[in-house]
Amino acid sequence: MAAAPSPSVPACSDLPAAVSAFADAFVDFAVSGIFFPTFPSSSSPPPRPKTPTTFLPSLSRLVAIGDLHGDLPKSLSALRLAGLVPPSCTPDSPSASSSWAAGPTLAVQLGDILDRGGDELRLLYLLRRLSLSAESRGGAFLPILGNHEVMNVSGDFRFATPQGFQEFSAWAGWYRAGLAIKRRCGEHLDPQPRNPFLGVPKSFPGVKPEFWDGMRSRLAALRPDGPIARRFLADLPTVLVVGDSVFVHGGLLEANVEYGLERINAEVSEWIRGEGGDNARAPEYVRGRDAVVWLRRFSDGFDCDCKRLEGVLGMIPGAKRMVMGHTIQTVGINAVCSAQAVRVDVGLSRGCGNGLPEVLEINAGGTDVRVITTPPSEAWMYRKQEVEKAAAAVAEKSVEVKDGLALLRINSL
C-alpha cells in the first residue's frame, strides 16, 4: 500500500514577504508593545513622501506641543491635555495610547523627542503610530526635527542617559533577532536585509565599558541611513508652515527663508537617509548657533528683536506667527512681539525641567489662540514628583559623588 503523500510545507521561497513582515512586526512589538497596520499581500503600505511636507492648509483645530525629551508618561499627559488620545491612555496601554481621538485636528510636536530620558524609542514608535491613526481619522500628527535629533544622527550623544543607552541595547537585541528570521529566507528576500551594525566600533575610549553596547546600538540605529533614523526621522520636516503659523524648533532668520524652506527640509531629509554617505555632515542650516534648530533670538527672555521677527514673517506669504520650542519657558507657554513669537517648550520632561504639561491650541483659522494647562487636580502630582526628585538628588550628593558619563562625539559620521 503506497504511503500517503506528506503535506507540502511552505518554504521561504513561497512567502518571503510574509516572513519579512512577520520579523518586522515581531521586532516592533518587542521594542514598543505596538503593532503597526498590516496590509494584504496583494498591496503594499502607502509610501510616505520622500521629501517632507513644508506647507499645509490649517484645519479647523491646530495644536502645538513642545519638547518631550524621552519622557513617555509626561508626553502622554500632554497628548491627553490636547485631547489627541483617550483620557484613559497610560504608558502600560500602548495600543490605546496610539489611538487618535481628536478627529480633524492637526497637531504639531516641536521636536526634541530624543535625549535626557529613557523612553526615546517608545516615544518614537508611539508618535509614528499615532500619526498613522490620525491619518485614518481625518486628522494629522506631525513632529518636526529638533536640535537633539540632529545631534543624535550626527553621533553626538552628550545628552543621552544611561537608561537611554539601555533602551537602545534592548532594541539591538530584538533587531538582530529579526535579522536572523529574515536570513532564513536568504536569497529570496528583495531587498536583502542590511546589517546596520557593520562598521560600527565595538569600543569607545573615554566611555565606561558598561555603556559601550548602548553606544554601539545607538550609533547603528541613528546614524544616517540607520534603521531608526530612516524610519522615524528622515521624513520629518525641519520647518513646517500650517496656514498662518510657522513651526520651527529654534527659529528662522532672513537667510533661512531666502535659502528656501522646502530646500532645507529636502536637504536634511537626504542627509538622514544617508544619501550623502556615511561621512556627510549635517546640512549648514541645522548647524551652528543661528541654525533653525538652535536659534534662541525669539525664544529667550521677553526682550526680543520684534522688528526683525516681523521682517522674517513678512517673507513667508500669509505668516502671522512663529511657534518655537527649544528654550524652556519656566512661566509656561507664552507669546511676545504682539503674539508673533509663541514659545511652547515648558520643560515637560523629568530629565529636563519637569514642568507642568501645557499645549497650545489655535482655532478658527488662527483667530482663536489659547493655552490648555494642567488642571489643579493633577498639577500637585507633578510638583510632588519634582520635590521628591530634588530631595533624592541632595541625598545622593551627600552620600557620594558619581562620575558622569563621559562625553563623546563620533566624528567619523
N, C-alpha and C positions, 0 to 999 in steps of 0.2 A: 504494500500500500504506500503510495507516494506521500511524502511529508507535505503538510500544508505550507504554502509559501509564507515566509515571515513578512509582517507588515513593514513597509518601507519607512525608514527613519529619516526625517528631513535633515539635510546637511547644510552647512553654511552656504554652499553654492546655490541652494534653493531659496534662502531667505537672508542674505547678508544685510539688507537694510533693516530688517526686523531685529537682528542681533545687535546691530549698531544702536538702534533706537532704544532697545532694552538696556544696553550698557549705559547710555546717556541718562535714561530715566532712573536707573539704579544709583548712579553717582549723584544726580540731583537730589533724590530723596534722602540718601545717606548724609549728604552735606547739610541740607536745609530743611528736610521734612516736608518739602513741597514737590508735587508733581506738576509738570508743565503740560499744556494741552497736547493731545496726541492727534494725529491726522491719518486718514485712511491711507492704506498702502498705495492707492492709485493717485494720491495727491501729495503735495509737499507743503510744509508750512509757508504762509505768505512771507515773502522776503522782506526783511527790514531795509529801509533805504540805505544805500551805501554812503550817501552824503547826508549829514544830519540836517534836520529841519531848522530853518532860520526864522522864517516869518509865518505866523499863523493868525487867522482871524480870532477874535475873542468870542468865547461862548458867553452865555448869559451869566455864568458864575466862574470867577477866576480865583484861585487860591495859591498863595506862596508860603513855602515852609523853608526855614533856614537850615544851617549846617546840622548834621546828625552825628558825625564822628563816632561811628561804631557802637552806638548805644541803642539796642533794639527796644527795650521797654519804654524808654523815653520817646523814641521815634514813633512807636505805636500810640503813645499818648497824644502826640501832635496830630497824627493821622485821624485819631478818634475825635479830637477837638474840631478838626476841619470837616468831620462827617464823611470822610473818604472811605472808612472801613466800619464794620458793625460795632456798636458800643461794647459788645461782649468780647471783642478780639483781645487775645493775650499772646505773649511770646510762646506759650505752650500750645497754641492752636494756630499753627502757621497757615493752614488752609483757609480758615475763617479770616485771618488777618490779611490775606491776599485777595479777598473778595471785595470788589468795588461796590460801594454803597451810595455813591453820590450822583448817579445819573449823568446828565450832560454838563458836568463840571470839568474844567481844565485846571489841573494842579501842576505847579512847577516847584521842584525842590532845588534849592540854590547851590548844590554841590557840597563837597567835603563829607562824603559818606564814609570815607576811609580814615584810618589813624585814630589814636587816642582812646580806642575802645576795643573790646574783644568780640564784637558781633558784626564784623565788617562783611564777611561773606554771607551770613544770614540776611543782613540788610540788603546786599546787592540782589540776592535771589528774591527776597520779598518784594522789593521795589519793581523788579522786572516782571514778576508775576502779577503784581498789582497793575502795572501798565497794560499787560495783556487783558486783564479782566476789565479795565476801564474801556479799552477799545471795543470790547464786545457789548458794552452797555451804554454806548453813546458818549462816553467821556474820554479824558486823556490824562495820563500822568507822565510828566516829563522831568526827570532830573537833568541838571546841566553839570558840566565839569567844574570842579574847584581846584585850587592850587594843590590840595593833598592828593587828588587823583593824578595830576600831572607829576608830582613828586614821586609817587609810587611807580608809575610807568617808567620814570627816569631812573629807578633804582635807589631813590633817596628815602630811606626808611627811618629817618630820625625820630619820627613821632609815632612809630609803631610800638605797641605794648607787648609784653610777654604773652598776654592772653591772645593778642592778635597773631603772633607767631605760632602759637599752639593751634589756633584755628586753621591756619594755612597748612601746618603739618598734617592735621587730620584730613584736610582736603586732598593733599598729595597722596595719602594712602588710598583713599577711595578712588582718586583719579587713575592711579596705577592699576587698581583692580579693574576699572572699566577698560583700560587699555588691554589688559590681559584677556578680557572677554572678547573684545573686538579682534584680537590677533588669532583667536580660534578660527576666524574666517579667512585669515591670511590674504592671499592674492585676490579673493573675491570682493573685497571692500573697495569702493571707489568713492571718495579718495581714500588713500591709505591713511590710517591713524598716525598722527605725528606725535613724537615723544618730546614734550616741551622741556624735559629735564636735561636733554643733551646739550653739552657745552656750558652748563651752569656749574660754577665752582661748588665744591663739596666742603670747603673750609673757608673761614673768613677771619684772617688775622685781625686782632683788636676787638673781636666779639667773643663773648664767653661761649665755649663749645656747646653748652646746652641749648643755645639759640641757633646753631648752625643749620639744623634741619629746617627750622622755621624760616630762616633767611633764604635758604635754597628754594624752599617751596614757594615762598612769596615772590621771589625773583622769577621763577619759572612761570608762575601764574600771571604776573602783572607786567612783565617786560613787553615791549612792542611785539605784537602777534602772539603773546601768551594767551592761553585759553580763557582766562578770566577777563583780561584786558579786552580781547577781541569781542567776547560775547556780551559783556556788560558795560563797557566804557566806550568802545570805538564809535558807536552810533549816537552818542550823546552830544548835543550841541554845547559849544563854549559860550555862545551868545544866542539868546532867543528873544524875538520880538513878538509879543502877543497883543494884537490890537494896538492900543496906545501905550503899552507898558514894555520896557526893555529890561530883560532879566540877564544879569551877569554876576558872577561870583564876586569879583573885585570892583570893577568899574571900567568905563570906556573913556578914552581921550580922543581928540580930533584925529590923530594919526590912525587909530584903530578903525574908525569909520571910513576914512579915506582909503585905507588898505582894502576894506571890504569885509563885512561881517560874514557873508557866505564863504568868502575865501578863507577867513580864519577858521571857520568851522570845518571846511573841507580839509585844510592842511593838518589840523590837529587830528582829525579822524584818520587820515592817511598815515600819520606817524604812529598812532596807536595800533593800527592794523599791521604795522611793520613794513609798509611799502617803501620806506626809506632805508631799510636794512637794520640789522641789529645794533649798529653803532650810531644810528642817527640821533641827533639831539632834538629836544622838543622845539617846535617852531618858535620863532622870535617873539611873537606876541603873547606867548604864555610863559616867557622867561623874564626875570628881572623885576625890579621894584614897581615899575609902571605898567607891568603886563596886565592883561584883562582879568587874570585870576589872582593877582597880587595887589592891585591898586587899592589904596585906602583914602584917597583925596576926598571922596564924598561920603565916606562912612565912618571916619574917625573924628569924634567930637561934634560940636554944634556950630563951629565957625568954619564953614565950608566956602569954597570958591563958587558961589552960586551962579555968578555971571558965566564962568567957564562951563559949568554944567548945562546951563541954558543953551549955550552955543553948541555943545555936543549933541544935545537932544534935538536942536534945530536942524542938524544934519541928517536926521533919520525921519523920513516923512511920517507925520502923524504922531510922533512920540511925545508923550507928556510927562513921563516919569521914568526913573531908573531904579529898579528894585535890586538890592545887593545883599549878599551875605558877607562872609569872611571876617568881619570885625564885630566882636561881641558887644552887644548893646546891653549894658547892665540895667538900664532903665526899661528894657523891653523894646518891642518893635516901635519905631518912631520915624518921623519924617522931618526934613529940613528943606530949606530953599523953596518955600511955598509948596511943599509936598512934592517937589520934583525929585528929591533924593529920599528913597524909602529904604530903611535898613532893617533886615529881618533876622539876623543872627542873634539869638538870645542866649547863646552858650548852653544849649539844651543838654548836651552830653555830660554824664557824670565825670567823664575824663577831661572835660574842658568847660568848666564853669558851673555845671549842674543847675542851669537856670530853669525857671518855670516855663513849660511849653506854651508857645503862642504861635498863632498863624495869622496871616494877612488875607483878607477877603476883599475882592474887587467885584462889584456887581454893576448891573445896568450899563454895560459898555464903558466902565471907568468912572462913572459919575457918583458911585456909592462905594466908598472905601472904608473899611473898618477893621479893627484888630479883635480877634477872638482870643480871650485869655483863659488860663486855667481857673476854673471856679474855686472859690474859697474852700469848698468842701473837699477838694483834692489838693489844694496848694500846701496845706500843712504837712502832707506826707513827704513832699519833696524837700521842704525846709527841714523836716526831721532827719531825712537822709543826709542832707548837707551838714547838719550839726554833728551827726554820728560820724560822718567821714572825716570831718575836721578833728574830732576828738581822737579817732583812730590814728590819724596821721601824727598828731602830737605824741601819742603813746608810743608809736613805732619809733619816732625820732629819739625819744628818751631812752629806749632800750638799746638801739644800735643804729649806726649809720650804714646803710647798704650802698654798695657800689651800684651806680646806674648802668643801664645797658649801654655799652659803648656805641658811639655814633659811627655810621659807616655810609658812605655814598659810593655806589658801584659805578665807577667812571667808565667801565668797559661798555656800557649800553649806549 
